[in-house]
Amino acid sequence: MELREIIKKLIISYPIIYGCTMMAAFVCCLVFHPDAVFGIDYLGKALVFALAGDLPSLVFCSKRELSHREWMVRQIIHLLMLEGVLLLFGWFLKYYETVAEGVFFFFIVLLVYIVVRILAFSEDFKDAKEINQVLAKRKNDKK
């Protein structure tokens, strides 16, 4: 994917990641800190955190079309980078403090990753369906 396409996907996925970050924080607090109160600074931290979660997608940047194997390898690299970056950011931003919270955080990140991938896939599927309909119409019009 070219850088322009990657940036477009980053812009589209950022609000999804931010929303999922907010929901994940809610779930984590329900489980580990039910009496926690968030200050206004949390919103800024979540914005930075979501950006940190979005940037590893740059691993998909390529000047040529990736093969299926290359795409899958980059998916794995992306997930590993994402988990590493977000675990590190989560630790520095005090999103978790104990090993149990860190493990829970790891799985929350994985769940958000899966949700974002499913939403992106459904959007791409919808676009492909529209393109196929236009192509089918053109094909029928030529007959």
N, C-alpha and C positions, 0 to 999 in steps of 0.2 A: 504494500500500500504506500502511496506517496504521502509526503508530509502533510499536504493540504487535506487529504482525506482523513488522516490520523487526527489532525487538529479539529476537523469537523466532528469526528466521533468523540474526541475529548470534551468538546463543548456540549455535545448532546448527553454524554454520560455523567458529566459533573453534577448536575442537579439530582440525578438518580443516586449517585454515590453519596452526596450530601444528605439527602433524605434517608437513605439507608443507614448512614452514620448516626443520624439523630435517633432512628428507631433502635439501632443496636445499643446506643448509649442508654436508652430507656430500658431495654431488656436487661442489660448488664447491671444497671442500678437496681432494678426490681429484684434481681437475684442476689447481688452482693452488698448493695448499699441502699436499702429501701428508704432510708431517712435523708438521703442526699438532696441537696438543693443546688441548682445550677445558677451561677451568676451570668451576667451579660458577656463576660470574657469567654464563656464556653462556646458561644456562637462563633466567635472569631477562631478559636482553636479548632472547631469542627470544620470551618471553611478551609483552614490550612491543611487539616487532616485529609479532607476530601480531595484537595489538590494533590497531596502526596499519594493518595490512592489512585489518582487519575494519570499521573505522569509516567508510571512504568509502562503504560500502553505504547509509549514511543518505541518500545522494542519491536513493534510490528512494522516500523518504517522501513521501506525498501524501495529501491528505484525500479525493481522488476517484480513481476508477479511471482509470489512464493508458491512452491510446490506444496502438496498436501502434507508431506513429511516435514518440510521446513515450517509450515504453519503450525503443526502440532508441537514441534520442538519449541517454537516461540511461545505457544500457549503455556507450555510447562515452565519455561523460563519466566514468563510474565507472572504466573501464579507464585512462583518462588520469590521473585523480586517484590511482588506486591505484599506477600506475607512478611518478608523481611523488613521492608520499609515501614509497613504499618505497625508491626510489632515494636520496632524501634521508636517510631513516633508515639505510639500508644504508651510506651514506657516513659518517655521524656515528658509527655503531656499528662502523666499520672492517670491514664485511663484504666490502668490496672497496676496492682502492687505486689500481689502474691503469685506463686506459680499456678495455683488453681485458677485464679482470675486470668492469667496469661494464656492458659490452655483454653479456657472458655472464650477469651478474646480471639484466639487463633481460629476457633470454629465459627465464631460470629463473622469474622473477616471472610472465611471460606463460604459461608452462607450468603453474605452480601455479594461476593464474587459470582456465585451461581445465579443469584437473582438478576444481577446486571447482565450477565451473559445470556440468560433466557430472554430478558427484555430486548437486548440488542438483536438476538436471533429472530425474535418475533417481528421486530421492525424490519430487518433485512428480508425476512420471508414475505412480509406484506409488500415491500418494494419489488421483490422478484415476481410476485404474483401480478402486480400492476404492469410490470414490463412485459411479462408473458401474455397478458391480455391484449396489450397494445400490439405486440408482434403478431398474435393470432388474428387480430382484426385486420392488420395490414396484409397478412397472407390471404385472408378471405377476400379482401377488396381487390387484390391482384387477379383473382380467378375470374 
